[in-house]
């Protein structure tokens, strides 16, 4: 039997906290052959693919913090959908979900044997709005 909804939420909260702290033990939360999806990265398979995805931020990501109190959890069977915001700094520019183009996200977790067996992260990877030339809806937008 898989984890309860409460247990899935606890694991997901732990994931966000460890991610924000840059803790290498975040990999312990993942099943050995977990599937990872992140925009502009690709699909990856196995714990090392998560490490590979994170390496793409080296030298650019200065800080990140997810709004733990503002997370919305939607459990369904083996899945847990989490919607929320983050704030941080990348390449000297700050972002804050709800205030800047970047920072809103939706993660879809799948669980097996009490670990994350799949994590699909949906967000705009242009955290700091540097791709403004392709914003198609004018300048007066609410985030």
TORKOLMAR-233110 format. One record per residue: residue in one letter; chain; x, y, z of N, C-alpha, C, O in turn. Coordinates in nm, 4 decimals, decimal comma, m for minus. Example, Ala and Ser with C-alpha at 12.3 -4.5 7.8 and 13.67 -1.06 7.14 Angstrom:
<atoms>
["a"; "A"; [1,3190; m0,5690; 0,7800]; [1,2300; m0,4500; 0,7800]; [1,3200; m0,3300; 0,7800]; [1,4236; m0,3319; 0,8465]]
["s"; "A"; [1,2850; m0,2250; 0,7080]; [1,3670; m0,1060; 0,7140]; [1,2900; 0,0030; 0,7870]; [1,3409; 0,1138; 0,8039]]
</atoms>
This chain:
<atoms>
["x"; "A"; [0,0838; m0,1186; 0,0000]; [0,0000; 0,0000; 0,0000]; [0,0882; 0,1247; 0,0000]; [0,1881; 0,1304; 0,0717]]
["x"; "A"; [0,0518; 0,2234; m0,0794]; [0,1299; 0,3461; m0,0923]; [0,1107; 0,4381; 0,0274]; [0,0316; 0,4091; 0,1171]]
["x"; "A"; [0,1832; 0,5480; 0,0280]; [0,1719; 0,6428; 0,1382]; [0,0338; 0,7084; 0,1407]; [m0,0315; 0,7236; 0,0375]]
["x"; "A"; [m0,0085; 0,7463; 0,2600]; [m0,1350; 0,8176; 0,2753]; [m0,1192; 0,9586; 0,2181]; [m0,0078; 1,0027; 0,1900]]
["x"; "A"; [m0,2305; 1,0282; 0,2012]; [m0,2247; 1,1663; 0,1532]; [m0,1385; 1,2507; 0,2458]; [m0,0581; 1,3319; 0,2000]]
["x"; "A"; [m0,1553; 1,2314; 0,3758]; [m0,0769; 1,3074; 0,4740]; [0,0727; 1,2796; 0,4573]; [0,1540; 1,3718; 0,4639]]
["x"; "A"; [0,1089; 1,1535; 0,4359]; [0,2501; 1,1171; 0,4181]; [0,3066; 1,1756; 0,2887]; [0,4211; 1,2207; 0,2861]]
["x"; "A"; [0,2267; 1,1752; 0,1805]; [0,2717; 1,2337; 0,0541]; [0,2977; 1,3831; 0,0711]; [0,3982; 1,4348; 0,0223]]
["x"; "A"; [0,2081; 1,4517; 0,1396]; [0,2243; 1,5957; 0,1634]; [0,3490; 1,6215; 0,2472]; [0,4229; 1,7164; 0,2212]]
["x"; "A"; [0,3723; 1,5377; 0,3471]; [0,4916; 1,5531; 0,4313]; [0,6198; 1,5371; 0,3485]; [0,7144; 1,6139; 0,3658]]
["x"; "A"; [0,6232; 1,4385; 0,2593]; [0,7404; 1,4160; 0,1738]; [0,7594; 1,5338; 0,0788]; [0,8720; 1,5792; 0,0583]]
["x"; "A"; [0,6502; 1,5835; 0,0210]; [0,6604; 1,6968; m0,0714]; [0,7110; 1,8210; 0,0018]; [0,7961; 1,8926; m0,0510]]
["x"; "A"; [0,6607; 1,8477; 0,1210]; [0,7103; 1,9626; 0,1996]; [0,8602; 1,9480; 0,2262]; [0,9357; 2,0447; 0,2164]]
["x"; "A"; [0,9014; 1,8274; 0,2596]; [1,0429; 1,8012; 0,2849]; [1,1246; 1,8241; 0,1573]; [1,2354; 1,8772; 0,1632]]
["x"; "A"; [1,0707; 1,7847; 0,0442]; [1,1373; 1,8077; m0,0835]; [1,1640; 1,9575; m0,1029]; [1,2762; 1,9964; m0,1353]]
["x"; "A"; [1,0618; 2,0414; m0,0835]; [1,0784; 2,1857; m0,1044]; [1,1798; 2,2444; m0,0058]; [1,2607; 2,3293; m0,0432]]
["x"; "A"; [1,1755; 2,2000; 0,1185]; [1,2706; 2,2525; 0,2176]; [1,4143; 2,2136; 0,1823]; [1,5047; 2,2970; 0,1871]]
["x"; "A"; [1,4348; 2,0870; 0,1469]; [1,5702; 2,0426; 0,1112]; [1,6183; 2,1111; m0,0169]; [1,7359; 2,1454; m0,0287]]
["x"; "A"; [1,5273; 2,1307; m0,1126]; [1,5648; 2,1992; m0,2369]; [1,6101; 2,3420; m0,2066]; [1,7116; 2,3876; m0,2592]]
["x"; "A"; [1,5357; 2,4114; m0,1229]; [1,5695; 2,5499; m0,0884]; [1,7041; 2,5597; m0,0174]; [1,7760; 2,6585; m0,0319]]
["x"; "A"; [1,7370; 2,4580; 0,0582]; [1,8622; 2,4581; 0,1344]; [1,9788; 2,3984; 0,0543]; [2,0927; 2,3974; 0,1010]]
["x"; "A"; [1,9495; 2,3490; m0,0658]; [2,0537; 2,2891; m0,1486]; [2,1126; 2,1633; m0,0882]; [2,2306; 2,1340; m0,1074]]
["x"; "A"; [2,0309; 2,0886; m0,0151]; [2,0808; 1,9702; 0,0549]; [2,0965; 1,8511; m0,0390]; [2,0025; 1,8162; m0,1104]]
["x"; "A"; [2,2138; 1,7885; m0,0398]; [2,2338; 1,6717; m0,1265]; [2,1476; 1,5523; m0,0859]; [2,1219; 1,4639; m0,1676]]
["x"; "A"; [2,1026; 1,5492; 0,0401]; [2,0194; 1,4358; 0,0834]; [1,8773; 1,4433; 0,0273]; [1,7937; 1,3595; 0,0612]]
["x"; "A"; [1,8488; 1,5417; m0,0575]; [1,7193; 1,5467; m0,1258]; [1,7005; 1,4203; m0,2098]; [1,5880; 1,3741; m0,2294]]
["x"; "A"; [1,8112; 1,3651; m0,2591]; [1,8031; 1,2455; m0,3440]; [1,7441; 1,1264; m0,2701]; [1,6868; 1,0374; m0,3329]]
["x"; "A"; [1,7571; 1,1231; m0,1375]; [1,7007; 1,0134; m0,0579]; [1,5483; 1,0087; m0,0664]; [1,4882; 0,9046; m0,0400]]
["x"; "A"; [1,4856; 1,1198; m0,1028]; [1,3395; 1,1245; m0,1139]; [1,2906; 1,0574; m0,2415]; [1,1721; 1,0265; m0,2542]]
["x"; "A"; [1,3820; 1,0346; m0,3365]; [1,3462; 0,9810; m0,4677]; [1,3701; 0,8309; m0,4770]; [1,4653; 0,7773; m0,4202]]
["x"; "A"; [1,2827; 0,7659; m0,5487]; [1,3016; 0,6265; m0,5857]; [1,4255; 0,6201; m0,6752]; [1,4540; 0,7152; m0,7480]]
["x"; "A"; [1,4982; 0,5103; m0,6703]; [1,6244; 0,4983; m0,7451]; [1,6109; 0,5273; m0,8941]; [1,7010; 0,5862; m0,9538]]
["x"; "A"; [1,5002; 0,4870; m0,9544]; [1,4829; 0,5091; m1,0980]; [1,3714; 0,6104; m1,1261]; [1,2954; 0,5945; m1,2216]]
["x"; "A"; [1,3622; 0,7134; m1,0435]; [1,2584; 0,8157; m1,0571]; [1,2666; 0,8858; m1,1919]; [1,3743; 0,9036; m1,2487]]
["x"; "A"; [1,1498; 0,9251; m1,2413]; [1,1400; 1,0031; m1,3644]; [1,1336; 1,1505; m1,3267]; [1,0582; 1,1886; m1,2371]]
["x"; "A"; [1,2124; 1,2337; m1,3948]; [1,2194; 1,3771; m1,3671]; [1,1881; 1,4522; m1,4953]; [1,2413; 1,4197; m1,6014]]
["x"; "A"; [1,1016; 1,5530; m1,4858]; [1,0774; 1,6411; m1,5998]; [1,0880; 1,7850; m1,5516]; [1,0311; 1,8223; m1,4490]]
["x"; "A"; [1,1633; 1,8661; m1,6289]; [1,1744; 2,0093; m1,6028]; [1,1822; 2,0778; m1,7386]; [1,2555; 2,0316; m1,8261]]
["x"; "A"; [1,1072; 2,1890; m1,7588]; [1,1107; 2,2565; m1,8889]; [1,2529; 2,2926; m1,9309]; [1,3345; 2,3339; m1,8484]]
["x"; "A"; [1,2809; 2,2769; m2,0570]; [1,4101; 2,3060; m2,1189]; [1,5198; 2,2085; m2,0768]; [1,6306; 2,2160; m2,1299]]
["x"; "A"; [1,4928; 2,1174; m1,9832]; [1,5895; 2,0160; m1,9422]; [1,5670; 1,8917; m2,0281]; [1,6501; 1,8583; m2,1125]]
["x"; "A"; [1,4583; 1,8258; m2,0072]; [1,4158; 1,7046; m2,0781]; [1,3525; 1,6123; m1,9757]; [1,3300; 1,6519; m1,8613]]
["x"; "A"; [1,3241; 1,4910; m2,0158]; [1,2905; 1,3854; m1,9216]; [1,4208; 1,3220; m1,8778]; [1,5089; 1,2970; m1,9600]]
["x"; "A"; [1,4334; 1,2964; m1,7513]; [1,5489; 1,2257; m1,6996]; [1,5017; 1,1070; m1,6180]; [1,3891; 1,1060; m1,5683]]
["x"; "A"; [1,5871; 1,0074; m1,6043]; [1,5500; 0,8867; m1,5318]; [1,6584; 0,8515; m1,4319]; [1,7761; 0,8429; m1,4670]]
["x"; "A"; [1,6188; 0,8313; m1,3092]; [1,7112; 0,7988; m1,2019]; [1,7471; 0,9213; m1,1196]; [1,7330; 1,0354; m1,1638]]
["x"; "A"; [1,7939; 0,8941; m0,9987]; [1,8312; 1,0027; m0,9074]; [1,9341; 1,0970; m0,9679]; [1,9286; 1,2180; m0,9459]]
["x"; "A"; [2,0278; 1,0418; m1,0438]; [2,1321; 1,1260; m1,1026]; [2,0758; 1,2268; m1,2015]; [2,1361; 1,3321; m1,2224]]
["x"; "A"; [1,9620; 1,1972; m1,2627]; [1,9029; 1,2936; m1,3552]; [1,8547; 1,4172; m1,2801]; [1,8573; 1,5274; m1,3349]]
["x"; "A"; [1,8105; 1,4004; m1,1548]; [1,7732; 1,5164; m1,0745]; [1,8977; 1,6013; m1,0474]; [1,8941; 1,7239; m1,0581]]
["x"; "A"; [2,0055; 1,5355; m1,0130]; [2,1322; 1,6053; m0,9886]; [2,1762; 1,6806; m1,1152]; [2,2214; 1,7949; m1,1074]]
["x"; "A"; [2,1626; 1,6158; m1,2313]; [2,1964; 1,6780; m1,3596]; [2,1137; 1,8038; m1,3835]; [2,1666; 1,9066; m1,4259]]
["x"; "A"; [1,9832; 1,7952; m1,3560]; [1,8940; 1,9084; m1,3756]; [1,9372; 2,0250; m1,2868]; [1,9416; 2,1392; m1,3324]]
["x"; "A"; [1,9685; 1,9972; m1,1619]; [2,0103; 2,1010; m1,0674]; [2,1408; 2,1656; m1,1135]; [2,1590; 2,2862; m1,0972]]
["x"; "A"; [2,2315; 2,0868; m1,1708]; [2,3600; 2,1411; m1,2174]; [2,3408; 2,2501; m1,3230]; [2,4264; 2,3371; m1,3384]]
["x"; "A"; [2,2306; 2,2458; m1,3944]; [2,2031; 2,3482; m1,4943]; [2,1887; 2,4875; m1,4349]; [2,1947; 2,5872; m1,5069]]
["x"; "A"; [2,1696; 2,4944; m1,3034]; [2,1543; 2,6241; m1,2354]; [2,2837; 2,6721; m1,1707]; [2,2894; 2,7842; m1,1203]]
["x"; "A"; [2,3886; 2,5882; m1,1715]; [2,5141; 2,6258; m1,1064]; [2,5695; 2,7547; m1,1645]; [2,5715; 2,7739; m1,2861]]
["x"; "A"; [2,6139; 2,8417; m1,0768]; [2,6717; 2,9680; m1,1184]; [2,5700; 3,0761; m1,1464]; [2,6076; 3,1921; m1,1632]]
["x"; "A"; [2,4425; 3,0422; m1,1521]; [2,3378; 3,1405; m1,1803]; [2,2415; 3,1556; m1,0627]; [2,2095; 3,2676; m1,0229]]
["x"; "A"; [2,1954; 3,0442; m1,0073]; [2,0977; 3,0491; m0,8980]; [2,1677; 3,0849; m0,7679]; [2,2512; 3,0097; m0,7178]]
["x"; "A"; [2,1324; 3,2009; m0,7143]; [2,1926; 3,2477; m0,5896]; [2,1092; 3,2065; m0,4683]; [2,1642; 3,1748; m0,3629]]
["x"; "A"; [1,9772; 3,2071; m0,4832]; [1,8906; 3,1645; m0,3733]; [1,7529; 3,1312; m0,4283]; [1,7119; 3,1807; m0,5333]]
["x"; "A"; [1,6826; 3,0459; m0,3545]; [1,5431; 3,0143; m0,3851]; [1,4743; 2,9797; m0,2545]; [1,5326; 2,9176; m0,1656]]
["x"; "A"; [1,3490; 3,0212; m0,2451]; [1,2677; 2,9889; m0,1277]; [1,1234; 2,9724; m0,1735]; [1,0651; 3,0634; m0,2325]]
["x"; "A"; [1,0671; 2,8564; m0,1461]; [0,9271; 2,8306; m0,1773]; [0,8407; 2,8787; m0,0606]; [0,8790; 2,8658; 0,0557]]
["x"; "A"; [0,7254; 2,9335; m0,0927]; [0,6317; 2,9810; 0,0100]; [0,5570; 2,8599; 0,0661]; [0,4527; 2,8205; 0,0139]]
["x"; "A"; [0,6112; 2,8017; 0,1721]; [0,5557; 2,6781; 0,2290]; [0,4113; 2,6950; 0,2762]; [0,3294; 2,6046; 0,2592]]
["x"; "A"; [0,3804; 2,8087; 0,3346]; [0,2442; 2,8310; 0,3860]; [0,1430; 2,8524; 0,2750]; [0,0232; 2,8336; 0,2962]]
["x"; "A"; [0,1892; 2,8915; 0,1564]; [0,0986; 2,9183; 0,0461]; [0,0824; 2,8032; m0,0512]; [0,0170; 2,8183; m0,1544]]
["x"; "A"; [0,1411; 2,6883; m0,0200]; [0,1311; 2,5729; m0,1096]; [m0,0100; 2,5152; m0,1073]; [m0,0731; 2,5059; m0,0020]]
["x"; "A"; [m0,0579; 2,4770; m0,2240]; [m0,1861; 2,4078; m0,2367]; [m0,1562; 2,2634; m0,2746]; [m0,0868; 2,2377; m0,3730]]
["x"; "A"; [m0,2085; 2,1690; m0,1965]; [m0,1854; 2,0264; m0,2181]; [m0,3135; 1,9610; m0,2669]; [m0,4195; 1,9771; m0,2064]]
["x"; "A"; [m0,3029; 1,8863; m0,3781]; [m0,4177; 1,8159; m0,4338]; [m0,3780; 1,6691; m0,4500]; [m0,3169; 1,6325; m0,5505]]
["x"; "A"; [m0,4121; 1,5845; m0,3522]; [m0,3780; 1,4421; m0,3624]; [m0,4816; 1,3656; m0,4458]; [m0,6006; 1,3968; m0,4430]]
["x"; "A"; [m0,4338; 1,2652; m0,5198]; [m0,5219; 1,1788; m0,5970]; [m0,4504; 1,0467; m0,6213]; [m0,3618; 1,0384; m0,7063]]
["x"; "A"; [m0,4881; 0,9450; m0,5482]; [m0,4251; 0,8138; m0,5637]; [m0,2767; 0,8210; m0,5316]; [m0,2376; 0,8688; m0,4251]]
["x"; "A"; [m0,1938; 0,7731; m0,6250]; [m0,0486; 0,7751; m0,6071]; [0,0118; 0,9125; m0,6349]; [0,1322; 0,9322; m0,6183]]
["x"; "A"; [m0,0715; 1,0071; m0,6770]; [m0,0236; 1,1387; m0,7188]; [m0,0505; 1,2461; m0,6138]; [m0,1400; 1,2350; m0,5300]]
["x"; "A"; [0,0316; 1,3503; m0,6227]; [0,0112; 1,4708; m0,5426]; [0,0487; 1,5884; m0,6317]; [0,1624; 1,5986; m0,6777]]
["x"; "A"; [m0,0469; 1,6765; m0,6557]; [m0,0220; 1,7979; m0,7321]; [m0,0009; 1,9100; m0,6316]; [m0,0782; 1,9253; m0,5370]]
["x"; "A"; [0,1043; 1,9881; m0,6526]; [0,1361; 2,0986; m0,5624]; [0,1510; 2,2255; m0,6452]; [0,2305; 2,2316; m0,7389]]
["x"; "A"; [0,0730; 2,3262; m0,6085]; [0,0817; 2,4554; m0,6754]; [0,1297; 2,5581; m0,5748]; [0,0899; 2,5546; m0,4584]]
["x"; "A"; [0,2153; 2,6500; m0,6190]; [0,2638; 2,7506; m0,5262]; [0,3498; 2,8550; m0,5933]; [0,3509; 2,8690; m0,7156]]
["x"; "A"; [0,4218; 2,9282; m0,5101]; [0,5116; 3,0324; m0,5588]; [0,6475; 3,0187; m0,4922]; [0,6619; 2,9576; m0,3862]]
["x"; "A"; [0,7461; 3,0771; m0,5575]; [0,8806; 3,0830; m0,5016]; [0,9328; 3,2239; m0,5216]; [0,8786; 3,3029; m0,5988]]
["x"; "A"; [1,0383; 3,2521; m0,4503]; [1,1111; 3,3765; m0,4709]; [1,2589; 3,3450; m0,4618]; [1,2986; 3,2441; m0,4035]]
["x"; "A"; [1,3392; 3,4309; m0,5191]; [1,4815; 3,4055; m0,5142]; [1,5584; 3,5054; m0,5968]; [1,5089; 3,6117; m0,6343]]
["x"; "A"; [1,6822; 3,4666; m0,6238]; [1,7717; 3,5531; m0,6994]; [1,8547; 3,4670; m0,7933]; [1,9091; 3,3636; m0,7546]]
["x"; "A"; [1,8629; 3,5128; m0,9184]; [1,9395; 3,4410; m1,0191]; [2,0172; 3,5423; m1,1021]; [1,9606; 3,6394; m1,1523]]
["x"; "A"; [2,1466; 3,5189; m1,1159]; [2,2333; 3,6063; m1,1948]; [2,2160; 3,7532; m1,1559]; [2,2162; 3,8414; m1,2419]]
["x"; "A"; [2,2010; 3,7786; m1,0257]; [2,1905; 3,9147; m0,9749]; [2,0522; 3,9762; m0,9819]; [2,0322; 4,0878; m0,9339]]
["x"; "A"; [1,9545; 3,9052; m1,0415]; [1,8184; 3,9582; m1,0519]; [1,7236; 3,8773; m0,9639]; [1,7313; 3,7545; m0,9582]]
["x"; "A"; [1,6336; 3,9487; m0,8954]; [1,5381; 3,8835; m0,8055]; [1,4069; 3,8525; m0,8776]; [1,3692; 3,9199; m0,9735]]
["x"; "A"; [1,3389; 3,7492; m0,8291]; [1,2034; 3,7194; m0,8728]; [1,1198; 3,6883; m0,7497]; [1,1726; 3,6519; m0,6447]]
["x"; "A"; [0,9888; 3,7033; m0,7643]; [0,8955; 3,6692; m0,6564]; [0,7617; 3,6336; m0,7198]; [0,6964; 3,7187; m0,7802]]
["x"; "A"; [0,7216; 3,5090; m0,7061]; [0,5957; 3,4631; m0,7622]; [0,4800; 3,5507; m0,7187]; [0,4633; 3,5786; m0,6000]]
["x"; "A"; [0,4001; 3,5941; m0,8148]; [0,2881; 3,6827; m0,7883]; [0,3232; 3,8290; m0,8075]; [0,2349; 3,9146; m0,8128]]
["x"; "A"; [0,4531; 3,8577; m0,8179]; [0,4984; 3,9959; m0,8371]; [0,5802; 4,0128; m0,9641]; [0,5853; 4,1224; m1,0200]]
["x"; "A"; [0,6440; 3,9061; m1,0103]; [0,7270; 3,9080; m1,1307]; [0,6818; 3,7951; m1,2229]; [0,6054; 3,7085; m1,1803]]
["x"; "A"; [0,7272; 3,7942; m1,3480]; [0,6839; 3,6894; m1,4404]; [0,7142; 3,5479; m1,3908]; [0,6325; 3,4577; m1,4095]]
["x"; "A"; [0,8283; 3,5273; m1,3289]; [0,8652; 3,3945; m1,2806]; [0,8257; 3,3748; m1,1357]; [0,8037; 3,4708; m1,0618]]
["x"; "A"; [0,8174; 3,2506; m1,0971]; [0,7953; 3,2192; m0,9572]; [0,6695; 3,1413; m0,9265]; [0,6540; 3,0922; m0,8147]]
["x"; "A"; [0,5792; 3,1282; m1,0219]; [0,4629; 3,0403; m1,0014]; [0,4976; 2,9030; m1,0580]; [0,5609; 2,8931; m1,1631]]
["x"; "A"; [0,4566; 2,7983; m0,9891]; [0,4894; 2,6637; m1,0359]; [0,3768; 2,5671; m1,0029]; [0,2900; 2,5948; m0,9201]]
["x"; "A"; [0,3814; 2,4537; m1,0699]; [0,2942; 2,3414; m1,0398]; [0,3800; 2,2163; m1,0537]; [0,4380; 2,1916; m1,1595]]
["x"; "A"; [0,3878; 2,1382; m0,9481]; [0,4642; 2,0132; m0,9499]; [0,3674; 1,8962; m0,9402]; [0,2704; 1,9006; m0,8645]]
["x"; "A"; [0,3941; 1,7935; m1,0164]; [0,3155; 1,6707; m1,0094]; [0,4085; 1,5604; m0,9612]; [0,5004; 1,5186; m1,0315]]
["x"; "A"; [0,3820; 1,5145; m0,8393]; [0,4593; 1,4069; m0,7780]; [0,3826; 1,2761; m0,7944]; [0,2597; 1,2740; m0,7871]]
["x"; "A"; [0,4548; 1,1687; m0,8163]; [0,3976; 1,0337; m0,8097]; [0,4825; 0,9572; m0,7096]; [0,6040; 0,9758; m0,7029]]
["x"; "A"; [0,4179; 0,8709; m0,6320]; [0,4866; 0,8001; m0,5244]; [0,4781; 0,6497; m0,5442]; [0,3788; 0,5960; m0,5932]]
["x"; "A"; [0,5862; 0,5838; m0,5041]; [0,5907; 0,4375; m0,5010]; [0,6829; 0,3977; m0,3869]; [0,7921; 0,4529; m0,3728]]
["x"; "A"; [0,6408; 0,3047; m0,3076]; [0,7215; 0,2528; m0,1960]; [0,7657; 0,3642; m0,1004]; [0,8755; 0,3585; m0,0451]]
["x"; "A"; [0,6812; 0,4641; m0,0813]; [0,7111; 0,5710; 0,0146]; [0,8127; 0,6729; m0,0347]; [0,8624; 0,7536; 0,0438]]
["x"; "A"; [0,8443; 0,6704; m0,1643]; [0,9398; 0,7662; m0,2213]; [0,8791; 0,8303; m0,3468]; [0,7788; 0,7831; m0,4002]]
["x"; "A"; [0,9415; 0,9371; m0,3915]; [0,8976; 1,0043; m0,5137]; [0,9460; 0,9205; m0,6326]; [1,0662; 0,9033; m0,6529]]
["x"; "A"; [0,8511; 0,8691; m0,7103]; [0,8883; 0,7886; m0,8266]; [0,8832; 0,8706; m0,9557]; [0,9373; 0,8294; m1,0583]]
["x"; "A"; [0,8188; 0,9857; m0,9499]; [0,8115; 1,0736; m1,0651]; [0,7883; 1,2155; m1,0155]; [0,7083; 1,2389; m0,9249]]
["x"; "A"; [0,8594; 1,3095; m1,0763]; [0,8399; 1,4509; m1,0454]; [0,8431; 1,5282; m1,1756]; [0,9454; 1,5330; m1,2439]]
["x"; "A"; [0,7295; 1,5890; m1,2095]; [0,7195; 1,6755; m1,3260]; [0,6988; 1,8167; m1,2738]; [0,6037; 1,8430; m1,2002]]
["x"; "A"; [0,7873; 1,9069; m1,3119]; [0,7836; 2,0454; m1,2659]; [0,7388; 2,1320; m1,3825]; [0,8004; 2,1312; m1,4891]]
["x"; "A"; [0,6307; 2,2070; m1,3614]; [0,5774; 2,2942; m1,4654]; [0,5893; 2,4389; m1,4192]; [0,5288; 2,4795; m1,3200]]
["x"; "A"; [0,6686; 2,5153; m1,4933]; [0,6882; 2,6567; m1,4643]; [0,7540; 2,7219; m1,5834]; [0,7961; 2,6542; m1,6772]]
["x"; "A"; [0,7630; 2,8539; m1,5797]; [0,8382; 2,9256; m1,6809]; [0,9817; 2,9348; m1,6309]; [1,0066; 3,0029; m1,5314]]
["x"; "A"; [1,0768; 2,8688; m1,6961]; [1,2142; 2,8712; m1,6463]; [1,2825; 3,0072; m1,6621]; [1,3968; 3,0239; m1,6197]]
["x"; "A"; [1,2139; 3,1039; m1,7223]; [1,2646; 3,2404; m1,7324]; [1,2250; 3,3145; m1,6042]; [1,1426; 3,4059; m1,6062]]
["x"; "A"; [1,2855; 3,2727; m1,4939]; [1,2497; 3,3242; m1,3622]; [1,2493; 3,4761; m1,3545]; [1,1618; 3,5350; m1,2910]]
["x"; "A"; [1,3460; 3,5395; m1,4183]; [1,3645; 3,6839; m1,4003]; [1,3104; 3,7672; m1,5160]; [1,3390; 3,8867; m1,5238]]
["x"; "A"; [1,2331; 3,7070; m1,6060]; [1,1671; 3,7815; m1,7123]; [1,2611; 3,8384; m1,8182]; [1,2322; 3,9421; m1,8780]]
["x"; "A"; [1,3726; 3,7712; m1,8411]; [1,4697; 3,8208; m1,9388]; [1,4240; 3,8005; m2,0833]; [1,4803; 3,8602; m2,1751]]
["x"; "A"; [1,3245; 3,7182; m2,1035]; [1,2754; 3,6892; m2,2379]; [1,1560; 3,7788; m2,2723]; [1,0606; 3,7341; m2,3361]]
["x"; "A"; [1,1618; 3,9036; m2,2305]; [1,0488; 3,9949; m2,2465]; [1,0087; 4,0173; m2,3923]; [0,8931; 4,0493; m2,4200]]
["x"; "A"; [1,1010; 4,0014; m2,4842]; [1,0695; 4,0214; m2,6257]; [0,9566; 3,9294; m2,6724]; [0,8851; 3,9615; m2,7673]]
["x"; "A"; [0,9410; 3,8146; m2,6052]; [0,8352; 3,7213; m2,6462]; [0,7124; 3,7282; m2,5564]; [0,6262; 3,6407; m2,5653]]
["x"; "A"; [0,7014; 3,8294; m2,4700]; [0,5780; 3,8512; m2,3943]; [0,4778; 3,9116; m2,4926]; [0,4997; 4,0216; m2,5434]]
["x"; "A"; [0,3714; 3,8428; m2,5189]; [0,2798; 3,8815; m2,6252]; [0,1595; 3,9631; m2,5789]; [0,0760; 4,0000; m2,6615]]
["x"; "A"; [0,1484; 3,9917; m2,4525]; [0,0257; 4,0501; m2,4024]; [0,0445; 4,1875; m2,3400]; [m0,0243; 4,2207; m2,2435]]
["x"; "A"; [0,1345; 4,2667; m2,3920]; [0,1524; 4,4037; m2,3461]; [0,2358; 4,4131; m2,2191]; [0,2928; 4,3147; m2,1721]]
["x"; "A"; [0,2411; 4,5323; m2,1662]; [0,3260; 4,5611; m2,0498]; [0,2489; 4,5613; m1,9185]; [0,3074; 4,5388; m1,8126]]
["x"; "A"; [0,1184; 4,5865; m1,9240]; [0,0392; 4,6009; m1,8016]; [m0,0209; 4,4655; m1,7627]; [m0,1372; 4,4370; m1,7911]]
["x"; "A"; [0,0611; 4,3830; m1,6970]; [0,0167; 4,2472; m1,6604]; [0,0238; 4,2292; m1,5090]; [0,1043; 4,2927; m1,4409]]
["x"; "A"; [m0,0610; 4,1426; m1,4590]; [m0,0534; 4,1032; m1,3177]; [m0,0009; 3,9626; m1,3109]; [m0,0390; 3,8768; m1,3905]]
["x"; "A"; [0,0869; 3,9389; m1,2155]; [0,1500; 3,8089; m1,2043]; [0,0897; 3,7304; m1,0916]; [0,1305; 3,6170; m1,0665]]
</atoms>
